[in-house]
Amino acid sequence: MPSAVVITGSWRKSSFSGDENCVTVAPSIQGAAVIDSKHGESDVLAFTSKAWTGLVQAVGLLH
């Protein structure tokens, strides 16, 4: 059974989200949590701090 994601701050819409593709991010005890803003009742995707940093850096390299 997956562990619960404990949110430690406010949810924020990603600056890369457009009108159609909305991603919302919040800090968590584990690192970061991500949800699809249009489907807020959907599951939370949890990242460790190390994994989140790696993802953000990789996305930055694409732009």
N, CA, C and O of each residue as an XYZ file, in Angstrom:
252
protein
N       0.847     -1.185      0.000
C       0.000      0.000      0.000
C       0.886      1.240      0.000
O       1.810      1.330      0.809
N       0.627      2.198     -0.889
C       1.442      3.408     -0.943
C       1.291      4.249      0.323
O       0.235      4.251      0.955
N       2.355      4.961      0.684
C       2.280      5.827      1.855
C       1.569      7.129      1.482
O       1.535      7.526      0.318
N       1.012      7.772      2.485
C       0.301      9.029      2.265
C       1.293     10.145      1.968
O       2.402     10.167      2.503
N       0.887     11.055      1.121
C       1.698     12.229      0.806
C       1.239     13.350      1.735
O       0.066     13.722      1.743
N       2.174     13.880      2.514
C       1.853     14.947      3.458
C       2.301     16.271      2.854
O       3.495     16.530      2.706
N       1.323     17.103      2.509
C       1.586     18.404      1.889
C       2.005     19.387      2.978
O       1.356     19.481      4.020
N       3.096     20.122      2.733
C       3.621     21.051      3.737
C       3.483     22.517      3.329
O       3.946     23.399      4.052
N       2.867     22.788      2.202
C       2.707     24.165      1.738
C       1.505     24.281      0.820
O       0.674     23.376      0.749
N       1.422     25.386      0.127
C       0.291     25.654     -0.764
C       0.497     25.029     -2.140
O       1.625     24.892     -2.615
N      -0.614     24.653     -2.768
C      -0.583     24.185     -4.152
C      -0.381     25.393     -5.058
O      -0.994     26.439     -4.850
N       0.486     25.248     -6.072
C       0.742     26.325     -7.033
C       0.668     25.761     -8.443
O       1.169     24.670     -8.716
N       0.037     26.519     -9.337
C      -0.036     26.115    -10.747
C       1.335     26.309    -11.376
O       1.971     27.347    -11.192
N       1.780     25.318    -12.108
C       3.070     25.395    -12.776
C       3.097     26.544    -13.774
O       2.104     26.800    -14.455
N       4.230     27.237    -13.863
C       4.364     28.330    -14.823
C       4.393     27.811    -16.254
O       4.223     28.589    -17.192
N       4.604     26.507    -16.438
C       4.613     25.903    -17.774
C       3.225     25.436    -18.200
O       3.043     25.007    -19.340
N       2.246     25.512    -17.304
C       0.892     25.067    -17.629
C       0.208     26.084    -18.526
O       0.319     27.293    -18.323
N      -0.490     25.576    -19.506
C      -1.303     26.434    -20.360
C      -2.750     26.305    -19.950
O      -3.051     25.837    -18.852
N      -3.656     26.723    -20.834
C      -5.078     26.604    -20.533
C      -5.543     25.154    -20.589
O      -6.456     24.771    -19.859
N      -4.934     24.357    -21.434
C      -5.363     22.973    -21.623
C      -4.652     21.989    -20.694
O      -5.258     21.017    -20.243
N      -3.384     22.229    -20.407
C      -2.577     21.304    -19.615
C      -2.177     21.966    -18.311
O      -1.226     22.747    -18.262
N      -2.909     21.649    -17.259
C      -2.676     22.299    -15.974
C      -2.070     21.321    -14.978
O      -2.644     20.272    -14.684
N      -0.914     21.680    -14.473
C      -0.238     20.888    -13.459
C      -0.080     21.755    -12.228
O       0.354     22.903    -12.318
N      -0.431     21.206    -11.081
C      -0.329     21.926     -9.826
C       0.673     21.198     -8.940
O       0.663     19.971     -8.849
N       1.545     21.978     -8.284
C       2.639     21.424     -7.496
C       2.570     21.967     -6.077
O       2.207     23.124     -5.867
N       2.920     21.126     -5.098
C       3.002     21.553     -3.701
C       4.198     20.874     -3.046
O       4.538     19.742     -3.389
N       4.834     21.563     -2.107
C       5.904     20.907     -1.358
C       5.304     19.847     -0.434
O       4.189     19.998      0.065
N       6.057     18.786     -0.220
C       5.598     17.725      0.669
C       6.752     17.257      1.536
O       7.905     17.607      1.281
N       6.455     16.478      2.545
C       7.509     15.925      3.392
C       8.476     15.102      2.541
O       9.681     15.103      2.792
N       7.955     14.409      1.545
C       8.775     13.574      0.679
C       9.611     14.392     -0.299
O      10.678     13.940     -0.715
N       9.159     15.571     -0.672
C       9.851     16.409     -1.652
C       8.871     17.321     -2.364
O       8.802     18.516     -2.079
N       8.104     16.745     -3.304
C       7.104     17.518     -4.046
C       5.952     16.605     -4.440
O       6.126     15.401     -4.629
N       4.780     17.201     -4.557
C       3.581     16.478     -4.979
C       2.995     17.196     -6.188
O       3.015     18.425     -6.260
N       2.472     16.422     -7.137
C       1.933     16.976     -8.376
C       0.553     16.383     -8.627
O       0.341     15.184     -8.447
N      -0.382     17.230     -9.043
C      -1.709     16.762     -9.457
C      -2.081     17.440    -10.769
O      -1.513     18.466    -11.142
N      -3.037     16.849    -11.453
C      -3.630     17.442    -12.650
C      -4.721     18.387    -12.156
O      -5.706     17.940    -11.567
N      -4.558     19.670    -12.388
C      -5.495     20.674    -11.874
C      -6.927     20.447    -12.330
O      -7.870     20.737    -11.594
N      -7.090     19.934    -13.529
C      -8.436     19.719    -14.059
C      -9.100     18.492    -13.447
O     -10.314     18.317    -13.559
N      -8.308     17.646    -12.803
C      -8.822     16.432    -12.176
C      -8.284     16.360    -10.753
O      -7.579     15.416    -10.395
N      -8.618     17.362     -9.943
C      -8.107     17.478     -8.585
C      -8.389     16.284     -7.701
O      -7.709     16.073     -6.697
N      -9.390     15.503     -8.071
C      -9.721     14.326     -7.278
C      -8.854     13.131     -7.654
O      -8.972     12.061     -7.056
N      -7.980     13.311     -8.647
C      -7.130     12.215     -9.099
C      -5.986     11.986     -8.113
O      -5.794     12.758     -7.174
N      -5.249     10.933     -8.341
C      -4.130     10.581     -7.481
C      -3.034     11.638     -7.515
O      -2.894     12.382     -8.486
N      -2.275     11.687     -6.456
C      -1.131     12.589     -6.340
C       0.117     11.829     -6.774
O       0.333     10.685     -6.373
N       0.922     12.468     -7.586
C       2.202     11.910     -7.997
C       3.256     12.499     -7.067
O       3.466     13.712     -7.061
N       3.924     11.650     -6.278
C       4.893     12.114     -5.286
C       6.320     11.915     -5.783
O       6.649     10.888     -6.377
N       7.156     12.911     -5.532
C       8.568     12.863     -5.894
C       9.419     13.063     -4.643
O       9.049     13.844     -3.766
N      10.540     12.377     -4.550
C      11.511     12.697     -3.509
C      12.147     14.023     -3.889
O      12.031     14.465     -5.033
N      12.812     14.654     -2.950
C      13.488     15.922     -3.251
C      14.504     15.753     -4.368
O      14.594     16.599     -5.257
N      15.263     14.680     -4.333
C      16.288     14.428     -5.348
C      15.653     14.218     -6.725
O      16.135     14.755     -7.722
N      14.571     13.434     -6.778
C      13.898     13.172     -8.056
C      13.264     14.446     -8.609
O      13.325     14.693     -9.814
N      12.661     15.251     -7.745
C      12.023     16.497     -8.186
C      13.068     17.454     -8.756
O      12.858     18.051     -9.812
N      14.185     17.596     -8.061
C      15.261     18.470     -8.535
C      15.758     18.007     -9.899
O      15.980     18.826    -10.791
N      15.935     16.692    -10.066
C      16.377     16.148    -11.344
C      15.378     16.424    -12.458
O      15.774     16.775    -13.569
N      14.082     16.268    -12.176
C      13.053     16.535    -13.177
C      13.042     18.004    -13.580
O      12.995     18.324    -14.768
N      13.085     18.890    -12.604
C      13.070     20.334    -12.894
C      14.294     20.719    -13.712
O      14.182     21.509    -14.649
N      15.446     20.183    -13.381
C      16.660     20.478    -14.137
C      16.553     19.937    -15.564
O      16.955     20.614    -16.510
N      16.022     18.736    -15.729
C      15.884     18.144    -17.058
C      14.903     18.941    -17.912
O      15.164     19.165    -19.094
N      13.802     19.366    -17.349
C      12.833     20.176    -18.090
C      13.458     21.504    -18.476
O      13.217     22.000    -19.577
N      14.251     22.087    -17.597
C      14.928     23.343    -17.893
C      15.873     23.211    -19.084
O      16.046     24.164    -19.843
N      16.478     22.053    -19.254
C      17.378     21.828    -20.368
C      16.638     21.758    -21.700
O      17.235     21.975    -22.754
N      15.350     21.459    -21.658
C      14.542     21.348    -22.868
C      14.128     22.711    -23.415
O      13.744     22.821    -24.580
N      14.202     23.733    -22.597
C      13.729     25.068    -23.014
C      14.870     25.968    -23.325
O      14.662     27.125    -23.691
